[in-house]
C-alpha cells in the first residue's frame, strides 16, 4: 500500500454494488506502521471543481470520470483496502497535495 493508490471498499452488507473508491493520503511512515488505519479521501462521481477536489478517471483505473474529495477525509482500516484500482502519478499527485493543503488551510 502506498500514498496515492486507489482502493475500492465494500460498504456494510458486502454487496459489490455498494462500494466506494478511496485514495490513500497518509504519509508513508503511517502506512508502514503498526497502526491499523490510514487516512483516505473518498472518490465521488460528481465534483464542483473546488480547490479541495482533484479530477480523476479511467486513466487512473476508475470506471468513469470522478473527483477525489480532500475536504472529506476519513480513517479506513488497512484490512479493508484490498481491492486495488489504480494510482496517481506525476501532476495528479501534485494536485492531490495542493488539494490537501487547501482542505486543511495549510497554504
ChimeraX commands (.cxc) that place a marker at each C-alpha (Angstrom):
marker #1 position 0.00,0.00,0.00 radius 0.5
marker #1 position 1.30,3.45,-0.97 radius 0.5
marker #1 position 0.18,7.05,-0.83 radius 0.5
marker #1 position -1.81,7.91,-3.95 radius 0.5
marker #1 position -3.16,4.40,-4.53 radius 0.5
marker #1 position -6.89,3.85,-5.10 radius 0.5
marker #1 position -8.82,1.04,-3.44 radius 0.5
marker #1 position -12.48,0.04,-3.70 radius 0.5
marker #1 position -14.01,-0.60,-0.27 radius 0.5
marker #1 position -17.24,-2.55,0.17 radius 0.5
marker #1 position -19.90,-0.92,2.31 radius 0.5
marker #1 position -21.61,-2.85,5.10 radius 0.5
marker #1 position -23.58,-5.78,3.76 radius 0.5
marker #1 position -20.97,-6.91,1.24 radius 0.5
marker #1 position -22.96,-6.09,-1.92 radius 0.5
marker #1 position -20.41,-5.43,-4.68 radius 0.5
marker #1 position -22.56,-2.58,-6.00 radius 0.5
marker #1 position -22.37,-0.88,-2.61 radius 0.5
marker #1 position -18.76,0.20,-2.62 radius 0.5
marker #1 position -16.72,3.37,-2.80 radius 0.5
marker #1 position -13.24,4.10,-4.07 radius 0.5
marker #1 position -10.75,5.85,-1.79 radius 0.5
marker #1 position -7.26,7.22,-2.31 radius 0.5
marker #1 position -4.69,6.73,0.44 radius 0.5
marker #1 position -3.33,10.11,1.61 radius 0.5
marker #1 position -1.41,9.14,4.77 radius 0.5
marker #1 position 2.32,9.67,4.90 radius 0.5
marker #1 position 4.46,6.57,4.20 radius 0.5
marker #1 position 5.60,6.30,7.85 radius 0.5
marker #1 position 1.98,5.85,8.97 radius 0.5
marker #1 position 1.18,3.43,6.15 radius 0.5
marker #1 position 4.17,1.26,7.10 radius 0.5
marker #1 position 3.47,1.46,10.85 radius 0.5
marker #1 position 1.60,-0.97,13.08 radius 0.5
marker #1 position -1.40,1.38,13.21 radius 0.5
marker #1 position -4.45,-0.39,11.86 radius 0.5
marker #1 position -5.81,2.60,9.91 radius 0.5
marker #1 position -4.71,5.10,7.27 radius 0.5
marker #1 position -6.19,8.43,6.22 radius 0.5
marker #1 position -8.05,8.32,2.90 radius 0.5
marker #1 position -10.00,10.69,0.70 radius 0.5
marker #1 position -13.21,9.34,-0.86 radius 0.5
marker #1 position -13.77,9.44,-4.61 radius 0.5
marker #1 position -17.18,10.58,-5.88 radius 0.5
marker #1 position -18.72,10.65,-9.35 radius 0.5
marker #1 position -19.57,14.34,-9.07 radius 0.5
marker #1 position -17.45,17.30,-8.09 radius 0.5
marker #1 position -17.70,21.06,-8.14 radius 0.5
marker #1 position -14.19,21.99,-9.25 radius 0.5
marker #1 position -13.25,23.29,-5.81 radius 0.5
marker #1 position -9.63,23.70,-4.79 radius 0.5
marker #1 position -10.11,20.74,-2.42 radius 0.5
marker #1 position -11.13,18.37,-5.24 radius 0.5
marker #1 position -8.99,16.56,-7.81 radius 0.5
marker #1 position -10.41,15.24,-11.10 radius 0.5
marker #1 position -9.52,11.62,-11.93 radius 0.5
marker #1 position -10.86,9.00,-14.30 radius 0.5
marker #1 position -10.26,5.88,-16.38 radius 0.5
marker #1 position -6.57,6.74,-16.82 radius 0.5
marker #1 position -6.18,6.04,-13.09 radius 0.5
marker #1 position -8.13,2.76,-13.20 radius 0.5
marker #1 position -11.61,4.12,-12.43 radius 0.5
marker #1 position -14.70,3.25,-14.46 radius 0.5
marker #1 position -15.61,6.88,-15.21 radius 0.5
marker #1 position -14.61,10.47,-14.56 radius 0.5
marker #1 position -14.68,11.18,-10.83 radius 0.5
marker #1 position -13.39,13.54,-8.14 radius 0.5
marker #1 position -11.16,12.99,-5.11 radius 0.5
marker #1 position -12.74,14.89,-2.19 radius 0.5
marker #1 position -9.92,16.11,0.06 radius 0.5
marker #1 position -12.38,18.04,2.23 radius 0.5
marker #1 position -13.96,14.76,3.42 radius 0.5
marker #1 position -11.00,12.79,4.82 radius 0.5
marker #1 position -11.71,9.55,6.66 radius 0.5
marker #1 position -9.79,6.91,8.56 radius 0.5
marker #1 position -10.04,3.46,6.93 radius 0.5
marker #1 position -8.79,0.18,8.34 radius 0.5
marker #1 position -5.87,-1.11,6.30 radius 0.5
marker #1 position -7.51,-4.54,6.14 radius 0.5
marker #1 position -10.42,-3.10,4.16 radius 0.5
marker #1 position -8.11,-1.69,1.46 radius 0.5
marker #1 position -7.67,-4.89,-0.54 radius 0.5
marker #1 position -9.33,-4.21,-3.92 radius 0.5
marker #1 position -6.62,-2.20,-5.73 radius 0.5
marker #1 position -7.96,0.04,-8.52 radius 0.5
marker #1 position -5.07,2.26,-9.66 radius 0.5
marker #1 position -2.90,5.16,-8.58 radius 0.5
marker #1 position -1.99,8.79,-9.08 radius 0.5
marker #1 position 1.19,9.77,-10.85 radius 0.5
marker #1 position 3.05,12.93,-11.74 radius 0.5
marker #1 position 0.97,16.09,-11.92 radius 0.5
marker #1 position -2.10,14.46,-10.35 radius 0.5
marker #1 position -0.06,13.60,-7.25 radius 0.5
marker #1 position 0.94,17.27,-7.06 radius 0.5
marker #1 position -2.70,18.32,-7.48 radius 0.5
marker #1 position -3.64,15.98,-4.62 radius 0.5
marker #1 position -1.01,17.61,-2.39 radius 0.5
marker #1 position -2.35,21.10,-3.23 radius 0.5
marker #1 position -5.94,20.00,-2.59 radius 0.5
marker #1 position -4.96,18.55,0.80 radius 0.5
marker #1 position -3.17,21.77,1.74 radius 0.5
marker #1 position -6.25,23.73,0.70 radius 0.5
marker #1 position -8.62,21.46,2.63 radius 0.5
marker #1 position -6.51,21.78,5.77 radius 0.5
marker #1 position -5.88,25.51,5.26 radius 0.5
marker #1 position -2.11,24.98,5.09 radius 0.5
marker #1 position -1.46,27.24,2.09 radius 0.5
marker link #1:1,2 radius 0.2
marker link #1:2,3 radius 0.2
marker link #1:3,4 radius 0.2
marker link #1:4,5 radius 0.2
marker link #1:5,6 radius 0.2
marker link #1:6,7 radius 0.2
marker link #1:7,8 radius 0.2
marker link #1:8,9 radius 0.2
marker link #1:9,10 radius 0.2
marker link #1:10,11 radius 0.2
marker link #1:11,12 radius 0.2
marker link #1:12,13 radius 0.2
marker link #1:13,14 radius 0.2
marker link #1:14,15 radius 0.2
marker link #1:15,16 radius 0.2
marker link #1:16,17 radius 0.2
marker link #1:17,18 radius 0.2
marker link #1:18,19 radius 0.2
marker link #1:19,20 radius 0.2
marker link #1:20,21 radius 0.2
marker link #1:21,22 radius 0.2
marker link #1:22,23 radius 0.2
marker link #1:23,24 radius 0.2
marker link #1:24,25 radius 0.2
marker link #1:25,26 radius 0.2
marker link #1:26,27 radius 0.2
marker link #1:27,28 radius 0.2
marker link #1:28,29 radius 0.2
marker link #1:29,30 radius 0.2
marker link #1:30,31 radius 0.2
marker link #1:31,32 radius 0.2
marker link #1:32,33 radius 0.2
marker link #1:33,34 radius 0.2
marker link #1:34,35 radius 0.2
marker link #1:35,36 radius 0.2
marker link #1:36,37 radius 0.2
marker link #1:37,38 radius 0.2
marker link #1:38,39 radius 0.2
marker link #1:39,40 radius 0.2
marker link #1:40,41 radius 0.2
marker link #1:41,42 radius 0.2
marker link #1:42,43 radius 0.2
marker link #1:43,44 radius 0.2
marker link #1:44,45 radius 0.2
marker link #1:45,46 radius 0.2
marker link #1:46,47 radius 0.2
marker link #1:47,48 radius 0.2
marker link #1:48,49 radius 0.2
marker link #1:49,50 radius 0.2
marker link #1:50,51 radius 0.2
marker link #1:51,52 radius 0.2
marker link #1:52,53 radius 0.2
marker link #1:53,54 radius 0.2
marker link #1:54,55 radius 0.2
marker link #1:55,56 radius 0.2
marker link #1:56,57 radius 0.2
marker link #1:57,58 radius 0.2
marker link #1:58,59 radius 0.2
marker link #1:59,60 radius 0.2
marker link #1:60,61 radius 0.2
marker link #1:61,62 radius 0.2
marker link #1:62,63 radius 0.2
marker link #1:63,64 radius 0.2
marker link #1:64,65 radius 0.2
marker link #1:65,66 radius 0.2
marker link #1:66,67 radius 0.2
marker link #1:67,68 radius 0.2
marker link #1:68,69 radius 0.2
marker link #1:69,70 radius 0.2
marker link #1:70,71 radius 0.2
marker link #1:71,72 radius 0.2
marker link #1:72,73 radius 0.2
marker link #1:73,74 radius 0.2
marker link #1:74,75 radius 0.2
marker link #1:75,76 radius 0.2
marker link #1:76,77 radius 0.2
marker link #1:77,78 radius 0.2
marker link #1:78,79 radius 0.2
marker link #1:79,80 radius 0.2
marker link #1:80,81 radius 0.2
marker link #1:81,82 radius 0.2
marker link #1:82,83 radius 0.2
marker link #1:83,84 radius 0.2
marker link #1:84,85 radius 0.2
marker link #1:85,86 radius 0.2
marker link #1:86,87 radius 0.2
marker link #1:87,88 radius 0.2
marker link #1:88,89 radius 0.2
marker link #1:89,90 radius 0.2
marker link #1:90,91 radius 0.2
marker link #1:91,92 radius 0.2
marker link #1:92,93 radius 0.2
marker link #1:93,94 radius 0.2
marker link #1:94,95 radius 0.2
marker link #1:95,96 radius 0.2
marker link #1:96,97 radius 0.2
marker link #1:97,98 radius 0.2
marker link #1:98,99 radius 0.2
marker link #1:99,100 radius 0.2
marker link #1:100,101 radius 0.2
marker link #1:101,102 radius 0.2
marker link #1:102,103 radius 0.2
marker link #1:103,104 radius 0.2
marker link #1:104,105 radius 0.2
marker link #1:105,106 radius 0.2
marker link #1:106,107 radius 0.2
view
